[in-house]
Amino acid sequence: MMAGVTEAIDLRTMAAERCHDPYLRCAFYGAAQTAMGVSGSCVLAHSPQGCYQLVEIAFGWQSEDYTQTEILCTKLCEDEIVYGGETALAKTIMEAKSLKVPAMFVLSACGPEIVGDNISAVCDEMRKKVDFKIIPIECAGFRGSQYDGVDIALDALLKRLAVDHKRKIPNSVCLIAPHANANPTWMADLAWVKGALAMLGANVVATLTHRTTLSEFENVTSAEKSIVLSYDAGQKAADHLSREFGIEQLCRGIPLPIGFTNVRRWLTALGEALDAAGVAERMAAEGERMVVEQCRRKGFDLFSLSRLSTAIVADATIGIPLIRLATEDLEMVPVLISLRSSGKAAEEVMGNELRDLRLNPSIVFHTDVYRTRRSLAEVRPKTVFGSNIEKHAAEGLDGVEYVFQLINPIQRFRMIDREYFGYTGILNLFESIQNDFWDRYRSKRKRYEARW
Amino acid sequence: MHLERIVFKGTLQQLLDKVERGEMIPKLQASHAPPCKFWTAFMVINGIRHTVPIVHGPTGCTYSVASAYKMGSCEYRGVPLEPTACTSLGEANVIYGGERELLEAIREADVKYHPDLIVVLSSCCSGIIGDDVETVAREAKGMVKARVLAIRSEGFGGDFRSGYEDAFSAIMDLMDPPEKKMEDTINILGARVGPTYTEWAEDLDEIHRLVNAIGAKINAVIAGGCTLEQIRRAREVELNASWCYDWGQKIGQLMEERYGIPYSRTGQPYGLRATEEWIIGVAGPLGLERQAVDLIRKETGLVTDEVQYLRQFFGGKTAIVEVTEYPGPIRALSLASMAEEFGAHPVVVNIHPYTIKERMPSIKFLLKQGQNPEVILTKGLFSLGTFRSSLETEEELKAIVAEYDDAIYLGNPRRYPDVPMVNLTTSTGYPHYGYRGIRNIATLAKSAMQNSTRPRSKLFQQVLYG
């Protein structure tokens, strides 16, 4: 019998479970994250006041300056649910005139969507009365997970804001769904990508979304190529841009650039696509040398992880490339891969990685906290690449010795954004892992009292 | 201060009258949006150990409350991680209903987690589509080992207050008829958020200390980390007392009406007078007055210097108490009362009419107790948008303070009026309750006075207000 578990449940049958302890928020939240990525935006939650809290959390996820972004809420109550909330919505949009914002995103929550509030019609009507753009996004929580919400919002934003320019800007790229990434400071990953693309001679015309201007949305169709920076969301937007505007997707089917091999593969693929193979090769060689030298200089000491079994409990975006980093760079043995989401693209790329690395771990897609605990209890890995949730969920599981907190939520405050992508990203990961590793050994009590 | 910036100036009673007439509550204003009914119901339920809350709704409501409260308790209160489950309602359920899935989820939770208690919480989704969570919970009772409760907590269905009141009412269904009386034993009512986690555990520790010191015991802190067993025996106590009058009063009144258990109606024990009232309010019905008098004499003697300092600090001053952001309106009124006790004229600034509406029974109680401070509300309080509101109220606060020759400010360090500022939100400054609270508040007041001429950090100023 497993510690902490008194009745066996077959993990294979758990796909049909009804009782979830989720890792992810709902579609409304994902849509709010996406809307908050538009600079100077005003997000109006057409919802009861509780959903407003979700928008505030989304605000933090986009690392927005709170002096520059406005969040409003229609604060729906019983009256609006019974008689409809369209009047409340129209009044709130009118009140927002005083804010002088360039655009307002109206997000509808479960309540108003079920009772049939037509937010598109209200926005159409109000557009004539205000001097800012109004973009309705029907993103009720019941429409899916936060990743579905990202896709819903990107779809709405592209359809409302993108203008077909017909003409392409040479070597131009648009970046999709950088925020669907569970690195707590994912914006540093985006910055690394932008820096790498600049070195490869590419021009980023739009980022969907992070500090994105309305004009970026309008110009997105002028991009020649797109890159999806997530395996959890964004693929639908890339498909739409490809289908409607002939924008070619790069790096498809390659894990995101985490760890030596993945960074090199990613840079090489970009180098070839952007006619800058030589530059890409130099970037990889210099980056690899920098990592090695830093490890020598700074007391890198993760050799003792060699051959330790590990579980990766993460989103697909970070979790999939971590498999290779753990296996190749740290000589560890992944025995459990537990991803918070799933999707055809993610499953394919992960399958390829596992075959290539000759690994046969237990795999859980769409995990929840219970399944994570069950899986950890069954597999008993020595180490876990995960989050603060696994740190607590693994308590009492003998044999699970280390939980490295890399994935949101983590318990450590970060003032500086730290990327996981690229070569500095490798060092950031090593730093976090090494700190967590040694924390485990810190004395928790003194054996005797000092005299002074 | 320019009069056009002042929206209201009068007494708490006058403000209450306006609110009762439906005035001053902007329906559309978004700068003040406290949690919905669902969140506050969850806060209460999360305070019962080995309970599985099953949110009959999508994952957004569920993960958010788990992240906010459950993980907070794990991280800072030494509480083990326990589940926060949901039925993960999707579009199909919205069309066809989700009662069957809910029943299956309850059965599954019982097998998976072996909880003492399962509490079904409805959300906006399940509320609107008409899923009858109460009937499903009743049906499940015969199928699972755990006790099962249901609370209609859809977010649109009520305000901040109704969530915790309904949750506390539901908890009463778990109380068994008493087999005996537990002598000199009380329940503390009105705690919430998580096992061992109330707003400040240090305040609860002080209450424990005072109760034990008069020779009484605490059966349960409902629901601040209590067990189902403690709730089952809750009717065996001799008296209920509140941790915070606002949160505890509903369940206290109901237990008094239904079960005849006396309820000590006392406010928060800030300062000497309120602490004495709190202690006597508990000791009197238990017949422990003598012990209480002894305790009060002894403890008062131990804080003589601090009380003397507080009288000097507050005496003849105008105490500007601000609650817009933190630590909540009831605490602010308790602080105002304490300031008055020590000789100040309290002026409560920018207590949102929305919070007056939500906490009306408690406000009325405090008025009946004689607490009727002056209140000033400014335009910034009603501004659209969180930052805008915060910036405007900062400027308005400075203007209000400048109107008085002898003001002191009780609030949070996000504000920096040009007078002694007592930082009541520092984590090293708790408890505020009881005698230990008097010591801590005196220390905070001393720091405020000794450092009153120091300039505002430019960094703080720019980060907060640009």
Interface residues (C-beta under 8 A of the other chain):
Chain A: T6 E7 I9 E17 R18 C19 H20 D21 P22 Y23 L24 R25 C26 A27 F28 Y29 S47 P48 Q49 G50 C51 Y52 Q53 L54 I57 Y66 T67 E70 I71 L72 C73 T74 K75 L76 C77 E78 E80 I81 A88 K91 T92 E95 A96 S98 L99 A109 C110 G111 I114 V115 G141 F142 R143 G144 S145 Q146 V369 Y370 N388 I389 H392 A393 E395 G396 P409 Q411
Chain B: K27 L28 A30 A33 P34 P35 C36 K37 F38 W39 I54 G57 P58 T59 G60 C61 T62 Y63 S64 A66 S67 A68 M71 C74 E75 P80 L81 P83 T84 A85 C86 T87 S88 L89 G90 E91 N93 V94 E101 L102 E104 A105 I106 E108 A109 V111 K112 Y113 H114 S123 C124 C125 I128 I129 G155 F156 G157 G158 L384 G385 T386 F387 R388 L391 G466
